[in-house]
Amino acid sequence: MNTTTANTTFTKYQIFIIAILAILQFTLILDFMVLSPLGAILLKELSIKPAQFGLVVSAYAFSAGASGLLAAGFADKYDRKKLLLFFYVGFVFGTLLCALATTFQFLLIARIVTGIFGGVIGSISFAIISDLFKMELRGRVMGFVQMAFAASQILGLPIGLFLANKFGWHSPFWMIAGFAVIIGFVIVVYMKPVTEHLKFKTDRNPFEHLWKTLSYPEYLRAFVATILLATAGFMLMPFGSAFGINNLKISMHDLPILYGITGAFSIVFGPLAGKLSDKFGKYKVFVIGSIITIIMVVIYTHLSETPLWVVIVINVILFAGITARMISASTLMTAIPQPQDRGAFMSINSSIQQISGGAAAALAGVIVSQASDGKMLHYDLLGYTVAASMLITIVMMYVLNKHIQKKLKNS
């Protein structure tokens, strides 16, 4: 079956794939992001310190990174639909464990299990996108799929926070698990096998395939860029709600309003950033998004008590930059691997992203401390660290973009 289109329009089946991958990403991102607004509750309910909460967040990332490396050697040897379902079932099980957790230790184990399975799903999804859509369309595809990030804010986080305030912090995980079961059923029934990559099947065993992908010089440059991308992405997120409540003086009941409005704008930003990436160039959009993000991160991390409307405006602009960076960078990464290496490359890249992000979250837990009045200290230092990482990443992505442009001209 020819899995690419000859024009710039989407077939009905491709629209279905975009929709199902976007909804699937929604459940994954919500499962990860819901911990951030629950942070203030968990610090109190489980009597844990900021460093321990940072460990809960990073445990998902570290286990996801480890499982991604282990799965990489097998990622190009099987139908991607079967791999997707296998890991999604495990993700649902891990989320159920989170819903049942009553202690710090139980929650930590639950996050590890969730990460082992959930961390691989994103890489499989990106491999599917690379298989089914040509480069000229991938910015738009990524824009819609990554729109799940915004949807998790406007729909998932407010609902999750409402449930947490009404029924306790376990309830958002029950919600995610139930919704994920429905999505899994739809994938089983309606998604076709994704086997085009098997035409390029080699005689390498899984360990050889893993090593060849890890050691290929062109891929290594991409992996270094991913480390820097993840550092910027994970460092501020874990303590966002605690900083907002204790430093900016936003009430817990106002958090859904903040996340909801920011998410509403981000839903528009996602497809727009994808369309602009396809029209004007992925790297140009990445640079513009990075500059906007750097400026807003420095401003945000230096705020003290601030009116809610000001925080909302800053967050909307900040997430406009983040969305542009995320979509353009993800699209550029899909152009780097050869067809026979896509699954392995995406798995390794996802692993590096998760491990680097976990290290960043853990480091954030060490840098940030909490004063006796609840205020988060040294948050401005995190802002400077993120800004520096983003500046270096702009240079790294320039090198990658040059390689991609040369590769596309020769193809």
N, C-alpha and C positions, 0 to 999 in steps of 0.2 A: 504493500500500500504506500502511495506517495504521500508523505506526511507534511510536505510543505506546499504552500500556495504559490501560484504563478503571478499573483497580483498583490495589491496592498489591502485587500478586504479579507474579512474573516468568514469562514464557513460556519454553518450552524453548529457543527460539532466542535469547532475550535472555540466558539463562544461558550459552549457548555464547559469545555476544559478550562477556559479562563475563569469562569464562574466557580466551578467546583474547587479549583486550586486556590482561588481567592478566599472562599469560605473555609477551606481547610487551613489556610494560613491564619485566618481569623481565630480559629480555635487554638492554634499553637501560640500565636502572639498573645492572645488574651490570657492563656494559662501562665505565661511568663510575666506579662505586665501587671496582672492582678496583684501580684505580691507587693509591688511598689506602693500603691495606695493603701494596701492592708498593713504596710510596715508599721505605722503608728499604733495600730490595734495589736499586732503581734508582739511588739516590744513590751506592751503592757500585759497582754493576756498570757503570754508564755514566760514573762519575766526574763527576757533575754537582752543582751547588750547589742549595740550597733555592730560590733565585730561578728557576733554570732548571726545576726540577721544577714550581714554581708556574706557569710558562709552559706546560709540557706539559699541565697540567690545564686552564688557562684557554684554551688554543688550541682545544680542543673547543667550549668555550662561545662564544668569539668567532665561530668559523666557523658554529656552529649559529645564532647570532643573525643573522648576515648572510644566511644562506640562508633563514631564516624570513621575513625582511623581503621578500626577492626572491620567495618563494613565496606571500606573503599575497594579492597581487592576483589570483592564479589559484585560490586555495584554495576558493572557492565556485562555481567554474565547471565543475567536473568531478565525476564519481563519486568519492566519498571512498575507496572500496575501491581503485580504480586508483592514486590518489595514494599511499595507504598502501603498496601493493606497490612502487611505483617507488622511494620513499625507503627502504624496508626493504632492497631489493636493494643499494642504494648503501651502506647501513649495514653490511651483511655484507661488502662489498668493503673498506670502510675497516678493519673489524676484522681481516680477513685481512692487511692491510698492517701492522697493529700486531703481528700474530703473526710477521711476517717482519723487523721492525725490528731493527737491530743497533747503531745509533748514536743519539745524541740528536737529530740533525737528521732522520733517517729517522722516528723515533718522533714527532717534532713534526709532520711532514708527514702521517703516518698519522692522527694525532689530528685534524688539520684536515679531512681527507677524511671521517673518521667523523662529525665534528660537522656537516659540510655536509648530510649525509643524515639522521643520527640525530636531530638537533635539531628537525626538523620533525615527526617521527613522533608525539611526545607531543601536539602541538597537533591533529593530525588525529584522534587517538584521543579527545581531549576533545570535539572537534566531533561525532564519531560518538555519543558518550555523550549530548550535548545533543540530538542529532536523535532518538535512539531511546528516551530515558527522560525522563519528566516530572520536575519539580523535587522533588516529594515523595519520589521514589525515588533521586535522584542521590547523596544522602549515603551510602546503602548501596552503590550502585554504585561510587562513589569509594573507599569503604572496602575493597571487595574488589580493585579494580584497583590501588589504592595499596599493597595488601598485598604487592605485588611487591617493594616496597622492603625489607620485612622478610624476604621469602623469599630475596632476593638475599644477605642476611646469613646466615640459618640454613642455606641450601643452597649458594648460589653462592660466597660468600666463603670458607667453610671448605674447599670442594672446590678452589676456585681457589688458595688458599694452600697446600693440600696438593700440588697439581700443581706450583706454583711452587717449593716446597721440594724436590720429588722430581725434576722434569724441567726446571726453569728457568722464568724469569718469562714467557717467551713462551707457555707451555702454556695458561694461562687464556684467552688470546685465541683459541687454536685451539678450545677447548671452547665458547666463546660462539658463534663463527662456525658450528660444526657444528650446534649446537642451534638457532640462528636459521634455518638452511636448512630444517629440519623444520617450524618454525612458519610460515615463508613458504609452504610447500607446503600446509599445512592451510588457510591463509587463501585461497589460490587456489581450492581445491576446495570449501570449505564456506561461506565467507562470501558473503552476498548483496550485490548493489550497494547503495550508500547514496546515493540520489538525491533524497530528499524536499526538500532545500534548493533544488534546481533549479527548483521551482515558483515561487520568489521571485526568479528570475533577473532582473537589471536590465540596462539597456543600457550601463552603465558599462564602459569598458575597464579592464584590470587595474591600470593606474597610477591611474586615477580612483578605483577601488575601494579601493586601498591608501591614497590620500591622504584620502578621505572617512572611512575607518575610523580613520586616525591622528589626524585633526583633530577628531573628534567629542568634545565636552566630557565627556560621561558616560564615554566610554571612556578618556579621558586620565587621569581620576582613578584608574581601575583600573590603568593602566599605572604610575603613580607608586607605588601600593601594591605592585605586583609588584617594582619596583626594590628596595624595602625588604625584601620577603620574600626575595628572592634574596641580598641582602647577608648576611642572617643565616644562610641555608642553606649558602652556599658557603665562607664565610670560615674556618671551623674544620676542615672536612672534609679538605683536601689533606694536612695534616700530622698527622692523627689518629694514624696508626700510628707515625710517628717520635716523637711526643710520648709515646705509650704505652710504647714500647720504651726510649727514652733518658731520659725524665723519671720515668715511673711504674715503670720497671724491670720491665715485662712482657716475657717472652721471646717470640720470634717464634713458637715452637710453642704458646704459650698464646693467641695472637691468635685462632685459629679457635674456641677455647672461648669467649672474650669475645664475638666476633661471633655465634657460634651461639646462645648463651643469650639474648643481647639480641634477636636475630632471632626466636627462638621466642616470646618474650613479645610482640614487635611484631606477629607474625602474628595474635595474639588482639586486640591493641589496634586494628588496622586496621578490621575489621568492626564492633567495638564503638564506635569513634569515629564511624563512618559512621552507625550506628543511632542513637546519641545525638544526632548532628547533625540527623537527620530528626525526632527526637522532641522535643528541647528547643530547637532553634534552632542554625543554623550559627555565628552570631556568638558566642553564649554559649560554645560548645565551643571556638571559636578563642581567646577570651580566657583561659579556664581553661588550655588547652594552652600558651599563650604565657607565662603566669605561671609554670607548672611549669618550662618550658624555661629561662626567664631565671634562675631560682634555681639550677637544676642546672648551667647553663653557667658561672656565676660560681664555683660550688663546684669543678667539674671542672677549669677552667683554672688554679686555684690549687693543685692537688695537686702533691705531690712523690712520692717513692717510696711506693707504696701497695700493700697486699695485693690480690691478684687478686679475691677475693670482694667487697671494698669497691668496686673499680672496676666490677665486674659490676652491683652494686646501683645504683650511680650511673647507669650507662649505661642500665639498664632503665627507671628513672624518667625520665631525660632523653629517651629515645626515645618514651616514653608521651606526653610533652608535644609532641615534634616531630610525632608521628603525628597527634595531635589538631589541631594547627595546620595541617598540610599538607592533610589531608582536608577540613576545614571551609573553608579558604581556597580550595581548588580547586573545591569545590562552589559557593561563592558566586560565583566568577568565571564559571562556566557560565551563571549567570542574567543576566548583564549584557548580552551582545550580542543583537541582533535575529536571527531565523533566517537572513536573507539575508546577515548579516555574521559568522556564527559562525566559519567557516573562517578568514577574514581576521583577525578579532579574536584567535582562539586562536593563529594563526601569529605575529602581531605580539607578543602577550603572551608567547609562548614565546621569541621573539627577545630581547625586553627582559629576560626572566628569564635567558637564557643570557649575554647581553652583560654584564648587571649582575653575574651570578655569576662570570663570567670576570674582570671588574674586581676583584671582591672577592677571588678566589683570587690574582690577581696582586698585589694590595695586601697580602694575607696573606704572600706570599713576600718582600715588601719589609720588612714589620714584623718578621717572625720571622727569627731568625738562629740559627746553630748554633755552639755553643761547641766548643773543641778536644776536650772529652771526649764530644762527641756530643749534649749536652743542647740542647733547643730553648729559646731565650730569647725573652722578651716574649710568651709565649703568653697570659698573663693580660690583656695589653692587648687582644688579639683578643677575649677573653671580654667585656670591658667594651664594646667596639665592637658586638658582636653584641647584647648586652643593650639598649643604647641604641636600636639599630635596631628591635628588637622592640617596645619601648615606643611608639615613633612609629608603627609599623605598626598597633598596636591602635587608635589614633585614626583612622588612614586607613581601616581596615576598618569602623569604626563609621559613617563617612560613606557608604561604599559600601553597607553593610547597610541604612541608612535609605532610600537610593534604590531598592534591590531590593525592600524591603517595600512601598514606595509603588507601584512598577511592578506587583507581583503583585496588589495590591488592585484596581488599575485594569484588569487584564487579564480 
